[in-house]
Amino acid sequence: MTQPDTPSTAQPEAALTAPGATRADQIALAFFVACGLLAAPLLFAARLPQGLRFVVAAALLAVFIARGLLTRSFLPRTAVDWPNILLLLLLPVGLWASTDRAVSWPVIYKVIAGFAIFYGVAGLAGARWARALPWLLLAGSAGLALVVLLGANWATAKLPWIPEGIYGLLPRLYFPWRTEGFHPNVVGAAIAWLFLPAAALALWAQNRRLQLAAGAGALLLGLVLLLSQSRGAWLGVAAALLAMLTLRYRRWWLVLGVLLAAALALGLAFRFNWMQGLFFPVQMGEETAVNTLPGRLELWTRGLIMLHDFGPFGIGPGQFEQMVLVLYPPFFTGLQGSFFHAHNLFLQAALDFGFPGLIALLALLLGVGAAIVAATGRWAAIPPADRPLAALAIGVFGSLTTFTVHGLVDAPQVAPPSYVLLFGLFGAAMAAASHLSAGQVAGRTPGPPL
């Protein structure tokens, strides 16, 4: 005799047809759209009057309050709520530490925008819109790749083995808010974060149309990544691809780890000078000193001295360059400036918001990574309909890995669009992880990891 489905074995699709599910879907979509529309102006906070920025921030607060009244929860529940809240609570501390609030305010609003985008996307968990996230990501990635391909300032001479004539074949678009073009390093970081989810979807989505679209997107993103000549992004992608393979095929993690360790040992033992020349070549042409190894070391040293001199709450957001030029004049990178930040993710976080900010960032990265690992742990138990979300989560794990590795030699999250993009990817991973974990709790039969 056939037994009716109990709540523990009901599929998420059935839950969506239950009374009240449509209303929950509408709330999730409205929250996502409102967060996106209100966060967008904050990307240009440096160009907006303070009054307008305050109105936008107040409107975002009203959106979260409205969600709380409708759902009895101000924030969609994720595995990294307290690091996100801590980053938000540190904003007044950053203003207090700042000596130039006009410089710090845009960074403050950047963090607010990232917070809103993260929860706007993460709030799609449990809604029928969650399964549209892979398609939404691919469409956004393709659009961004075309924009930066035509709008980047490709005047770079880092790696002579890439012919400069290629860049002359590209038409150029000029944007009113960025007439000088996008910086290749910023482009390389953002495109690397998007390339990895596209590659993961092409490999493991198990949906023919989605895989074809993801493959085409990965080729386009890979071309832009190559042209960026961002050596830190390339190194991060290489590490991320290995991390993604390890996460997907967990029985092979030991073999992959041994191969990586052996490759690094051989490279350092026999080809150290070649590797240094590849990633930090001698200054030449239009390349600036900050992109060489001595230039990076000089900035890192001054950042560490700042932390010693200014104490546990840092120097205030966005002030690294002017502090260096005034109090710690650089000898190698010169007094012309244009290095903007400390070129190290973790050092920059500590300088902007002190050691509590660094702790919050580390907890955020670890929490997002752990949630993805837990949600994708048993691939065989994930239904085919949910494989695209699982592949997306693995791809964002690669984005996180790239961000961390690249962050050792740069601070790719400094630009507001990059920061918001990164937090949008983290939000998508949390939505996918929540969906997958809810399916496991609902009683799906566990299977062995592949």
C-alpha positions in Angstrom: 0.0 0.0 0.0 1.4 3.3 -1.0 2.1 5.7 1.8 1.6 9.5 1.3 4.6 11.7 1.4 5.4 13.0 4.8 6.8 16.5 5.4 10.3 14.9 5.8 10.3 13.4 2.3 8.5 16.2 0.4 10.4 17.7 -2.4 11.1 21.5 -2.6 8.9 21.7 -5.7 5.9 20.4 -3.7 6.6 23.0 -1.0 6.4 25.8 -3.5 2.8 24.8 -4.3 1.8 24.9 -0.7 -0.4 27.8 0.6 1.7 30.9 1.2 4.6 29.7 -1.0 3.7 32.2 -3.8 3.7 35.1 -1.3 7.1 34.0 -0.1 8.4 33.9 -3.7 7.1 37.4 -4.3 8.7 38.7 -1.1 12.0 37.1 -2.0 12.0 38.6 -5.6 10.9 42.0 -4.4 13.6 42.0 -1.7 16.2 41.0 -4.3 15.2 43.7 -6.8 15.0 46.4 -4.2 18.4 45.6 -2.8 19.9 45.6 -6.3 18.3 48.9 -7.4 19.2 50.7 -4.2 22.8 49.3 -4.0 23.6 50.4 -7.6 23.8 54.2 -6.8 26.2 53.5 -4.0 28.8 52.2 -6.5 29.2 55.8 -7.5 29.0 57.2 -3.9 32.2 59.3 -4.5 30.3 61.3 -7.2 27.0 61.6 -5.3 26.1 64.4 -2.8 26.1 63.2 0.8 22.4 63.9 1.2 21.5 61.6 -1.7 23.8 58.8 -0.4 22.1 59.1 3.0 18.6 58.8 1.4 19.7 55.7 -0.5 21.1 54.1 2.7 17.9 55.0 4.6 15.8 53.4 1.9 17.9 50.2 2.1 17.3 50.1 5.9 13.5 50.5 5.2 13.6 47.6 2.8 15.2 45.3 5.5 12.7 46.5 8.0 9.8 45.8 5.6 11.2 42.3 5.1 11.4 41.8 8.8 7.8 42.8 9.3 6.6 40.5 6.5 8.7 37.5 7.3 9.6 38.0 11.0 13.3 38.0 10.0 15.2 41.1 9.0 17.9 39.0 7.4 17.8 35.8 5.3 19.5 33.3 7.5 23.0 32.3 6.3 26.1 30.7 7.7 27.9 34.0 7.8 25.5 36.4 9.4 27.7 37.5 12.3 30.7 38.3 10.2 28.5 40.4 7.9 26.9 42.1 10.9 30.3 42.8 12.5 31.5 44.4 9.2 28.5 46.7 9.3 29.0 47.5 13.0 32.6 48.5 12.3 31.6 51.3 9.9 31.2 53.9 12.7 34.6 52.8 14.1 36.2 53.3 10.7 34.7 56.8 10.5 36.0 57.6 14.0 39.5 56.4 13.1 39.5 58.4 9.8 41.3 61.7 9.5 39.6 62.5 6.1 36.0 61.5 6.1 35.5 62.7 2.6 37.8 59.9 1.5 36.3 57.3 3.9 32.6 57.8 3.1 32.7 56.1 -0.3 34.2 53.0 1.3 31.5 53.0 4.0 28.8 53.1 1.3 30.6 50.4 -0.6 30.3 48.1 2.4 26.7 48.9 2.8 26.0 48.1 -0.9 27.9 44.8 -0.5 25.8 43.9 2.5 22.6 44.6 0.7 23.6 42.7 -2.4 24.7 39.7 -0.4 21.4 39.4 1.5 19.3 40.3 -1.6 20.7 37.3 -3.5 20.9 35.0 -0.4 17.2 35.7 0.2 16.3 33.8 -2.9 17.0 30.6 -1.1 13.9 28.5 -0.8 12.1 30.5 -3.6 11.4 29.2 -7.0 13.7 31.9 -8.4 16.8 30.2 -6.9 17.1 27.8 -9.8 17.4 30.8 -12.1 20.6 31.9 -10.5 23.0 30.0 -12.9 21.3 31.6 -15.9 21.3 35.0 -14.2 25.0 34.7 -13.4 25.9 33.6 -17.0 24.0 36.5 -18.5 25.5 39.0 -16.2 29.0 37.6 -16.7 28.7 37.8 -20.5 27.5 41.4 -20.3 30.3 42.4 -18.0 32.9 40.7 -20.1 31.8 42.6 -23.2 31.8 45.9 -21.2 35.3 45.5 -19.9 36.7 44.0 -23.1 35.7 47.3 -24.9 36.1 49.7 -22.0 39.3 48.6 -20.3 42.5 50.6 -20.5 44.7 47.9 -22.0 47.9 50.1 -22.0 49.9 47.5 -20.1 53.4 46.0 -20.7 53.7 43.4 -17.9 54.3 40.4 -20.1 56.1 40.9 -23.4 55.1 37.5 -24.8 51.5 38.8 -25.3 51.6 40.9 -28.5 50.6 44.5 -28.0 49.0 44.5 -31.5 46.0 42.5 -30.2 44.8 45.4 -28.1 44.9 47.7 -31.1 42.3 45.5 -32.8 39.7 46.2 -30.1 37.3 49.1 -30.4 37.1 51.4 -27.4 34.1 52.5 -25.4 34.3 55.5 -23.1 32.1 55.7 -20.1 31.3 59.1 -18.6 32.1 58.0 -15.0 35.4 56.2 -16.2 36.9 58.1 -19.1 40.3 56.7 -18.4 39.0 53.1 -18.8 39.0 50.2 -16.4 42.3 49.2 -14.8 43.5 45.8 -16.1 44.2 44.4 -12.7 40.7 45.2 -11.5 39.3 43.7 -14.7 41.4 40.6 -14.2 40.2 40.0 -10.7 36.5 40.4 -11.5 36.6 38.3 -14.6 38.5 35.6 -12.7 35.7 35.4 -10.1 33.1 35.0 -12.9 35.2 32.6 -15.0 35.2 29.9 -12.4 31.5 29.5 -11.9 31.0 29.5 -15.6 33.7 26.7 -15.9 32.0 24.7 -13.1 28.6 25.0 -14.8 30.0 23.9 -18.1 31.6 20.8 -16.5 29.0 19.7 -13.9 25.6 21.3 -14.4 24.3 18.2 -16.2 21.9 20.4 -18.2 22.8 20.4 -21.9 21.6 23.9 -22.7 23.1 25.4 -19.5 26.4 23.7 -20.2 26.6 25.0 -23.7 25.9 28.5 -22.6 28.4 28.2 -19.7 31.1 26.9 -22.1 30.6 29.9 -24.4 30.7 32.2 -21.4 33.8 30.6 -20.0 35.6 31.1 -23.4 34.7 34.8 -23.5 35.7 35.3 -19.9 38.9 33.4 -20.4 39.9 35.7 -23.3 39.3 38.8 -21.2 41.3 37.3 -18.3 44.2 36.5 -20.6 44.2 40.1 -22.0 44.2 41.6 -18.5 47.7 40.3 -17.9 46.8 40.1 -14.2 49.4 37.6 -12.9 47.8 37.5 -9.5 44.4 36.6 -11.0 46.0 33.9 -13.2 47.7 32.4 -10.1 44.5 32.5 -8.2 42.6 30.8 -11.1 45.2 28.0 -11.2 44.8 27.3 -7.5 41.0 27.6 -7.7 40.7 25.0 -10.5 42.6 22.6 -8.3 40.4 23.4 -5.4 37.3 22.9 -7.4 38.5 19.5 -8.7 39.3 18.5 -5.1 35.8 19.6 -3.9 34.0 17.8 -6.8 36.0 14.6 -6.7 36.8 14.2 -3.0 38.4 10.8 -3.3 41.2 12.4 -5.2 42.0 15.2 -2.8 45.1 13.5 -1.5 46.5 12.8 -5.0 45.8 16.4 -6.1 47.4 17.7 -2.9 50.6 15.7 -3.4 50.9 16.8 -7.0 50.4 20.4 -6.1 53.0 20.2 -3.3 55.5 18.5 -5.6 55.0 21.1 -8.4 55.5 24.0 -5.9 58.6 22.4 -4.5 60.1 21.8 -7.9 59.2 25.3 -9.1 60.8 26.9 -6.0 63.9 24.7 -6.2 64.7 25.0 -9.9 62.7 27.8 -11.4 62.4 30.5 -8.7 64.0 33.2 -10.7 61.8 32.3 -13.7 58.7 32.4 -11.6 59.6 35.7 -10.1 60.2 37.1 -13.5 56.9 35.9 -14.7 54.8 37.4 -11.9 57.0 40.4 -11.0 59.1 41.3 -14.0 61.7 44.1 -14.0 60.1 47.5 -14.4 59.9 48.4 -18.1 57.9 50.5 -20.6 54.7 51.9 -19.1 54.7 49.6 -16.2 54.9 51.2 -12.8 57.2 50.3 -9.9 54.3 49.2 -7.7 53.8 46.2 -10.0 57.2 44.8 -9.2 58.2 42.8 -6.3 60.3 45.5 -4.5 57.3 47.9 -5.0 54.9 45.4 -3.3 57.4 44.7 -0.5 57.7 48.5 0.2 54.0 49.0 0.5 53.5 45.9 2.7 56.2 47.1 5.0 54.6 50.5 5.4 51.2 48.9 6.0 52.6 46.9 8.8 54.3 49.9 10.3 50.9 51.8 10.2 49.2 49.0 12.1 51.9 49.3 14.8 51.7 53.1 14.9 47.9 53.5 14.7 46.7 50.7 16.9 44.1 47.9 16.7 41.4 50.0 14.9 43.5 50.9 11.9 43.8 54.2 10.0 40.3 54.5 8.7 38.9 53.3 5.4 40.4 54.5 2.1 43.4 56.5 3.5 46.3 54.2 2.8 47.9 56.2 -0.1 47.7 59.6 1.5 49.0 58.3 4.9 52.0 56.7 3.1 52.8 59.8 1.2 52.6 62.1 4.2 54.0 59.9 7.0 55.9 57.1 5.3 57.3 58.4 2.0 58.1 55.5 -0.3 61.6 55.3 -1.9 61.0 52.8 -4.6 57.4 53.4 -5.7 58.0 57.1 -5.6 56.0 60.1 -4.4 53.8 60.3 -7.4 51.3 58.0 -5.7 48.7 56.1 -7.8 49.2 52.9 -5.8 45.9 53.6 -3.9 45.9 50.6 -1.5 48.2 48.2 0.3 48.1 45.5 -2.4 47.3 42.8 0.1 43.7 41.8 0.9 44.2 41.0 4.6 46.5 43.9 5.3 44.1 46.3 3.6 41.2 45.0 5.7 43.2 45.5 8.9 44.2 49.0 7.9 40.6 50.1 6.9 38.7 48.6 9.9 41.3 47.4 12.3 41.9 43.9 13.6 38.2 43.4 14.2 37.6 44.0 10.4 40.3 41.5 9.6 38.7 38.9 11.9 35.3 39.5 10.3 36.7 39.1 6.8 38.5 35.9 7.7 35.3 34.5 9.4 33.3 35.4 6.3 35.6 33.6 3.9 35.9 30.6 6.1 32.1 30.5 6.7 31.2 30.7 3.0 33.8 28.1 2.1 32.6 25.7 4.9 28.9 26.1 3.9 29.7 25.2 0.2 31.8 22.2 1.3 29.0 20.9 3.5 26.3 21.5 0.9 28.1 19.7 -1.9 29.5 16.9 0.2 27.4 14.1 -1.3 27.2 14.7 -5.0 25.4 11.4 -5.8 22.6 12.3 -3.5 21.9 15.6 -5.3 19.0 15.3 -7.7 19.7 16.2 -11.4 17.5 19.2 -11.1 19.7 20.6 -8.4 23.0 19.9 -10.0 23.3 23.3 -11.6 23.0 24.9 -8.2 25.6 22.5 -6.8 27.9 23.3 -9.7 27.4 27.0 -9.1 28.3 26.6 -5.5 31.5 24.8 -6.4 32.3 27.5 -8.9 31.9 30.2 -6.3 34.2 28.2 -4.0 36.7 28.6 -6.9 36.0 32.4 -6.9 36.6 32.5 -3.1 39.9 30.6 -3.6 41.0 33.0 -6.4 40.1 36.0 -4.3 42.2 34.7 -1.4 45.2 33.7 -3.4 45.2 36.9 -5.5 44.7 38.8 -2.3 48.1 37.9 -1.1 49.6 40.2 -3.7 46.8 42.7 -4.3 43.5 44.0 -2.8 41.0 43.2 -5.6 38.0 44.1 -3.5 38.9 47.8 -3.1 37.0 49.0 -6.2 33.3 49.3 -5.2 32.0 47.4 -8.3 34.4 44.5 -7.5 33.4 44.5 -3.8 29.7 44.3 -4.7 30.3 41.7 -7.3 32.2 39.5 -4.9 29.5 39.8 -2.2 26.9 39.0 -4.9 28.7 35.8 -5.7 28.9 34.9 -2.0 25.2 35.5 -1.7 24.5 33.3 -4.7 26.6 30.5 -3.0 24.7 30.9 0.2 21.3 30.7 -1.6 22.5 27.5 -3.5 24.0 26.0 -0.3 20.8 26.7 1.7 18.7 25.1 -1.1 20.9 22.0 -1.2 21.1 21.6 2.6 17.3 22.0 2.9 17.0 19.1 0.4 19.3 16.9 2.5 17.3 17.7 5.7 14.1 16.9 3.8 15.1 13.3 3.7 17.0 12.7 0.5 18.7 9.4 0.7 22.4 10.0 1.2 24.9 8.5 -1.2 28.6 8.1 -1.2 30.7 11.0 -2.3 32.1 10.8 -5.8 
